[in-house]
Amino acid sequence: MPSTIDLQVNEAGERLDRYLADQLPDLSRSRIQKLIEQGQVVINQTVCTSKKIDVQPGDRIVLTIPDATPLDLQAEAIPLEILYEDEELLILNKPVGLVVHPAPGHAQGTLVNALLAHCPSLVGIGGVQRPGIVHRLDKDTSGAIAIAKTDRAHHHLQAQFKAKTAQRTYWGWSMAHLHRLERSTSRSDGIGSIAKKWRSFPQSKAGDGLSPTGRFWSAWAILPGWSFA
C-alpha cells in the first residue's frame, strides 16, 4: 500500500526539495525530487511538480510514496552465504565467480538475481523493487558485500561510504616477499592531470605500506616464497 506523509510548514524561504530533504532524512534528495516530478507532492490541496518552489509558513504538504515497481528481472534461487541480516540490511560473503549485476553476457545467474529470490518482498530502492548495492566486488573477487533492503538503509550506507566512515579490509597472498616498489604514471585527458602511485615498503619497516588505492597493508605472515597481507 502507498504511504503518505503529512507536513505543516513553520518557516519560509526554503526550496520545496530542500525542505522535504531536511524533514525526511531517510529519503535521499534525488528520490524526493523524483517524487515531486511524478506529482506525488500536494501543497494546500494542489499538486506541485516544481522542486524549486519556496514553501511558506502554514503550507500543508502531503507526500505520497507509491509502492515499488517490480524489477524486470528473473529471481533465481542461488545459494547465498549470509553473514548478517535484518529487516533493512543484509551482508553476505560473495564467492569467486559470481557476477554482482546483470550485464551483456551475464543476464542471469548474478547476485541481483539471487537477492530477488532471497528477498521476495523488498520494499524497494528509489521506487524500484530491487536490492540496494552500494559497493561492488569483481566477478573473480570474494568478500563481504553490504546490501540495503530499504531506501533508508541505502541512503545511510551511501553516506557512510562517501564519508569514508565505513571501512573494508582485504586479505591477499603474495608469491614473493613484499618489497620496495614505487612507480608513478600520469596522463592528460584534456580536463586535468591524473596521477597514480604504487608503494610498498620492506619488511624491516614492520611490513606497513600503502596499497594502490592509498590504503595501508600489513604483513601478517611471511613464509618461504610467500607473504600474507
C-alpha positions as CSV (number, residue, x, y, z in Angstrom):
1,M,0.0,0.0,0.0
2,P,1.3,3.5,-0.8
3,S,2.3,5.5,2.3
4,T,1.6,9.2,2.9
5,I,3.5,11.8,5.0
6,D,1.7,14.9,6.2
7,L,3.8,18.0,7.0
8,Q,3.0,21.5,8.2
9,V,5.5,24.3,7.3
10,N,6.5,26.6,10.1
11,E,9.2,28.7,8.4
12,A,9.5,30.2,5.0
13,G,12.3,30.8,2.4
14,E,13.4,27.2,1.6
15,R,13.0,25.4,-1.6
16,L,10.5,22.5,-1.6
17,D,13.0,19.7,-2.3
18,R,15.4,21.1,0.3
19,Y,12.6,21.4,2.9
20,L,11.5,17.9,2.3
21,A,15.1,16.5,2.4
22,D,15.6,18.2,5.8
23,Q,12.3,16.9,7.2
24,L,12.7,13.4,5.8
25,P,16.4,12.4,6.3
26,D,15.7,8.8,5.5
27,L,14.9,9.7,1.9
28,S,17.6,10.9,-0.5
29,R,17.2,14.3,-2.1
30,S,17.2,12.7,-5.6
31,R,14.4,10.4,-4.5
32,I,12.4,13.3,-3.2
33,Q,13.0,15.2,-6.5
34,K,11.7,12.3,-8.5
35,L,8.6,12.0,-6.3
36,I,7.9,15.7,-6.9
37,E,8.3,15.3,-10.7
38,Q,5.9,12.3,-10.6
39,G,3.2,14.5,-9.0
40,Q,3.4,12.8,-5.6
41,V,3.5,16.1,-3.7
42,V,0.4,18.1,-2.9
43,I,0.7,21.6,-1.3
44,N,-2.5,23.1,0.1
45,Q,-4.6,20.5,-1.9
46,T,-2.8,21.4,-5.2
47,V,-0.4,19.0,-6.9
48,C,3.1,20.5,-7.2
49,T,5.6,19.3,-9.7
50,S,8.2,22.0,-9.3
51,K,11.1,21.3,-6.9
52,K,12.2,25.0,-6.9
53,I,9.0,26.5,-5.4
54,D,9.6,28.1,-2.0
55,V,7.5,26.8,0.9
56,Q,5.6,29.3,3.0
57,P,4.5,29.3,6.7
58,G,1.2,27.5,7.1
59,D,1.6,25.4,4.0
60,R,0.3,21.9,4.3
61,I,2.4,19.4,2.3
62,V,1.2,15.8,1.7
63,L,3.8,13.5,0.2
64,T,2.8,10.1,-1.2
65,I,5.3,7.3,-1.6
66,P,3.9,4.7,-4.0
67,D,4.5,1.0,-3.9
68,A,7.8,0.0,-5.5
69,T,7.7,-1.1,-9.2
70,P,8.8,-4.7,-9.7
71,L,12.2,-5.1,-11.3
72,D,12.0,-6.7,-14.8
73,L,14.5,-9.5,-13.8
74,Q,14.0,-13.1,-13.0
75,A,14.6,-14.3,-9.4
76,E,16.9,-17.3,-9.1
77,A,17.3,-19.5,-6.1
78,I,21.1,-19.3,-5.9
79,P,22.6,-20.3,-2.5
80,L,24.0,-17.4,-0.5
81,E,26.3,-17.3,2.5
82,I,24.6,-14.8,4.8
83,L,26.8,-13.1,7.4
84,Y,24.2,-10.8,8.8
85,E,20.6,-9.9,8.0
86,D,17.7,-7.8,9.5
87,E,14.7,-6.0,8.0
88,E,16.8,-3.3,6.3
89,L,20.3,-4.7,5.8
90,L,21.9,-7.8,4.5
91,I,25.6,-8.6,4.5
92,L,26.8,-11.7,2.6
93,N,30.0,-13.4,1.5
94,K,30.2,-13.1,-2.3
95,P,32.1,-16.1,-3.7
96,V,34.6,-16.0,-6.6
97,G,32.8,-16.4,-9.9
98,L,29.6,-14.7,-9.0
99,V,28.8,-11.5,-11.1
100,V,27.1,-8.8,-9.0
101,H,24.9,-7.0,-11.6
102,P,23.3,-8.3,-14.8
103,A,25.2,-7.2,-17.9
104,P,25.7,-8.2,-21.5
105,G,26.9,-11.8,-21.3
106,H,25.6,-12.2,-17.8
107,A,21.9,-11.7,-18.0
108,Q,21.2,-14.5,-15.4
109,G,23.0,-16.1,-12.5
110,T,24.0,-12.9,-10.9
111,L,23.9,-11.7,-7.3
112,V,21.0,-9.5,-8.0
113,N,19.0,-12.5,-9.4
114,A,19.8,-14.4,-6.2
115,L,18.8,-11.5,-3.9
116,L,15.4,-11.1,-5.7
117,A,14.7,-14.8,-4.8
118,H,16.1,-14.4,-1.2
119,C,14.2,-11.2,-0.5
120,P,10.9,-11.6,-2.4
121,S,9.2,-8.7,-0.5
122,L,11.7,-6.0,-1.0
123,V,10.4,-2.5,-0.1
124,G,12.3,-1.1,-2.9
125,I,15.2,1.4,-3.7
126,G,14.3,4.6,-5.5
127,G,10.8,3.3,-6.3
128,V,12.0,0.1,-7.8
129,Q,11.7,-3.3,-6.1
130,R,15.4,-4.1,-6.2
131,P,18.3,-4.6,-3.7
132,G,20.5,-1.6,-3.0
133,I,24.1,-2.5,-3.7
134,V,26.3,0.4,-2.6
135,H,29.7,-1.1,-3.4
136,R,30.9,-3.8,-5.8
137,L,33.2,-6.7,-6.0
138,D,34.6,-8.0,-9.3
139,K,33.5,-11.4,-10.5
140,D,36.8,-13.1,-9.5
141,T,36.9,-11.4,-6.1
142,S,35.4,-12.9,-3.0
143,G,34.4,-11.0,0.2
144,A,31.7,-9.3,2.3
145,I,29.3,-7.1,0.5
146,A,26.5,-4.9,2.1
147,I,23.0,-4.9,0.6
148,A,20.3,-2.3,1.5
149,K,16.8,-3.6,1.6
150,T,15.2,-0.1,2.0
151,D,15.6,3.4,0.8
152,R,16.6,4.5,4.3
153,A,19.4,1.9,4.6
154,H,20.6,2.6,1.1
155,H,20.8,6.4,1.8
156,H,22.7,5.9,5.0
157,L,25.1,3.3,3.6
158,Q,25.9,5.6,0.6
159,A,26.6,8.5,3.1
160,Q,28.9,6.3,5.1
161,F,30.9,5.2,2.1
162,K,31.1,8.7,0.8
163,A,32.3,10.0,4.2
164,K,34.7,7.0,4.5
165,T,33.3,6.1,7.9
166,A,32.6,2.6,6.5
167,Q,35.8,0.6,6.2
168,R,36.8,-2.5,4.3
169,T,39.7,-4.9,5.0
170,Y,41.3,-7.1,2.3
171,W,43.5,-10.1,2.7
172,G,45.8,-11.3,0.0
173,W,48.6,-13.7,-0.8
174,S,51.8,-12.6,-2.5
175,M,54.0,-15.1,-4.3
176,A,57.1,-13.2,-3.0
177,H,58.2,-11.2,0.0
178,L,56.7,-7.7,-0.1
179,H,59.5,-5.4,-1.0
180,R,60.1,-1.8,-2.0
181,L,58.3,-0.8,-5.2
182,E,57.5,2.6,-6.4
183,R,56.1,3.6,-9.8
184,S,54.1,6.6,-10.9
185,T,52.2,7.3,-14.1
186,S,50.3,10.4,-15.3
187,R,48.4,11.4,-18.3
188,S,46.5,14.5,-19.5
189,D,43.0,13.9,-20.7
190,G,42.1,17.5,-21.7
191,I,40.4,18.1,-18.3
192,G,43.2,17.7,-15.9
193,S,46.2,15.5,-14.9
194,I,45.6,12.1,-13.4
195,A,48.4,10.6,-11.4
196,K,48.7,7.2,-9.7
197,K,51.4,5.8,-7.5
198,W,52.1,2.4,-6.1
199,R,54.2,2.0,-3.0
200,S,55.2,-0.7,-0.6
201,F,58.0,-0.9,2.0
202,P,60.5,-3.5,3.1
203,Q,59.6,-5.9,6.0
204,S,62.3,-4.1,8.0
205,K,59.7,-1.4,8.4
206,A,57.3,-3.7,10.2
207,G,55.6,-4.6,7.0
208,D,53.5,-1.5,6.8
209,G,52.9,0.1,3.4
210,L,50.4,1.6,1.1
211,S,48.2,-0.2,-1.5
212,P,47.5,1.2,-5.0
213,T,44.4,3.0,-3.5
214,G,46.4,4.5,-0.7
215,R,45.2,2.1,2.0
216,F,47.6,0.6,4.5
217,W,48.7,-3.0,4.3
218,S,50.4,-5.1,6.9
219,A,52.2,-8.4,6.5
220,W,50.6,-10.9,8.9
221,A,52.8,-13.8,7.9
222,I,55.9,-14.4,5.9
223,L,56.6,-17.9,4.6
224,P,59.3,-19.2,2.2
225,G,58.4,-17.5,-1.1
226,W,55.1,-16.2,0.2
227,S,53.6,-13.2,2.1
228,F,50.2,-12.9,3.6
229,A,48.9,-9.3,3.9
